[in-house]
Each structure stands twice: as C-alpha cells, then as structure tokens.
C-alpha cells in the first residue's frame, strides 16, 4: 500500500478524499519534524518513532567486498508497539468490522497523536529554557557583585600602596635635604690673640740702664 492507497482507504471515514489526504500529510509531517528535532513520537499500541545516532564505522561493499569507512550519521527508527506485534504475530485477531482497538496510554506517555506530541515537546522545551535562563541570571548576578567588590578592594589597596610610597619618598627627600644643609654649614674660624711683644720692651730697659752707668 502506497500513500495514495492509504488516502483512499480512509477517504470514506474522513468525509472525502481531500480531507483524508490532508490528514495523512499533517500526521506524517508532524512525525518527521519531531523525529528530526530529536523527539520521540509514541503512539500507544502502534509503535514509536525516534532518532538514533550511529557512530563512524567500517563496512564492506557487498558487490566488491572492499572495506569502506562509513561516516557518523543519524537514522530514524520505528519500534512496533506490543499491540501491533500481537496482531502481526497472530496471537490476537483483527476485528472484522470497525477500527483496531488501541489501549489507553498510561500517564506520562505521549498521547494525542503526533501533532499533539510535537506541541507538548515544544512547550516543555520552552519551559525548560525559561527556567535555565532564570537560573543563569541568578547565578550571574552574585558573580557580578562579587567582581565589583573585588575591584573596589583592589583599588583601595593600590591607593594605600601609592600613599605609603609617596610618604616614604617625602621622608627620604627631607632626610637628604638635612644632610646637604649640614654639609654646607661653614666651620667657625678660631682667631688667636696675638701675644704682646715683650722682647722689645726688655731691650729698651737694658739700654736705658747702660746709658745711666756710663754717665755716672
């Protein structure tokens, strides 16, 4: 059965061929989009569609037998549900009239068809993204405050270091100036008083005495 035959098979139940074709297109489109996005589409009793990643590997060309390296890729996979398996194996019989009965999906499973599954998955993603953004914002805010506080503390330490260095420089300059002033101060000259000449007076007295003797 191809797609056209599938549309014809459900045309009577859908109210016309056009409605059946649109329904088939919408279902297939929703399944494909969900699987490409990495979501798992599950229809209870029928099966599930999912995306599977295959790592890089070596394979053999069936025609030549040559070993060929196959790149990493992703492939779609369909797993039949237990109800579908039972009907195919013959353990359960198909009803002669009406549709195949499908068991109700348990709580927490994907229900409501492929389109509903895609919508629910998108809603979950949006909720998770919003929660992640809030958590990131909360974590970032304290980090920013801590960074600002650290910067202020560093600035204060730098200012204190500069002030201390300036004070040391000023003290060193004062000490140098005092030393220079002490070196430049002139030494006081000591003036020695001249002793009076006693010898000339003694000579004059001796001459006077000799003159007096001669005259007598």
C-alpha positions, 0 to 999 in steps of 0.5 A, spaced: 500 500 500 502 506 497 500 513 500 495 514 495 492 507 497 492 509 504 488 516 502 483 512 499 482 507 504 480 512 509 477 517 504 470 514 506 471 515 514 474 522 513 468 525 509 472 525 502 478 524 499 481 531 500 480 531 507 483 524 508 489 526 504 490 532 508 490 528 514 495 523 512 500 529 510 499 533 517 500 526 521 506 524 517 509 531 517 508 532 524 512 525 525 518 527 521 519 534 524 519 531 531 523 525 529 528 530 526 528 535 532 530 529 536 523 527 539 520 521 540 513 520 537 509 514 541 503 512 539 500 507 544 499 500 541 502 502 534 509 503 535 514 509 536 518 513 532 525 516 534 532 518 532 538 514 533 545 516 532 550 511 529 557 512 530 563 512 524 564 505 522 567 500 517 563 496 512 564 492 506 561 493 499 557 487 498 558 487 490 566 488 491 567 486 498 572 492 499 572 495 506 569 502 506 569 507 512 562 509 513 561 516 516 557 518 523 550 519 521 543 519 524 537 514 522 530 514 524 527 508 527 520 505 528 519 500 534 512 496 533 508 497 539 506 490 543 499 491 540 501 491 533 506 485 534 500 481 537 496 482 531 502 481 526 504 475 530 497 472 530 496 471 537 490 476 537 485 477 531 483 483 527 476 485 528 472 484 522 468 490 522 470 497 525 477 500 527 483 496 531 482 497 538 488 501 541 489 501 549 489 507 553 496 510 554 498 510 561 500 517 564 506 520 562 506 517 555 505 521 549 498 521 547 494 525 542 497 523 536 503 526 533 501 533 532 499 533 539 506 530 541 510 535 537 506 541 541 507 538 548 515 537 546 515 544 544 512 547 550 516 543 555 522 545 551 520 552 552 519 551 559 525 548 560 529 554 557 525 559 561 527 556 567 535 555 565 535 562 563 532 564 570 537 560 573 543 563 569 541 570 571 541 568 578 547 565 578 550 571 574 548 576 578 552 574 585 558 573 580 557 580 578 557 583 585 562 579 587 567 582 581 565 589 583 567 588 590 573 585 588 575 591 584 573 596 589 578 592 594 583 592 589 583 599 588 583 601 595 589 597 596 593 600 590 591 607 593 594 605 600 600 602 596 601 609 592 600 613 599 605 609 603 610 610 597 609 617 596 610 618 604 616 614 604 619 618 598 617 625 602 621 622 608 627 620 604 627 627 600 627 631 607 632 626 610 637 628 604 635 635 604 638 635 612 644 632 610 646 637 604 644 643 609 649 640 614 654 639 609 654 646 607 654 649 614 661 653 614 666 651 620 667 657 625 674 660 624 678 660 631 682 667 631 688 667 636 690 673 640 696 675 638 701 675 644 704 682 646 711 683 644 715 683 650 722 682 647 722 689 645 720 692 651 726 688 655 731 691 650 729 698 651 730 697 659 737 694 658 739 700 654 736 705 658 740 702 664 747 702 660 746 709 658 745 711 666 752 707 668 756 710 663 754 717 665 755 716 672 
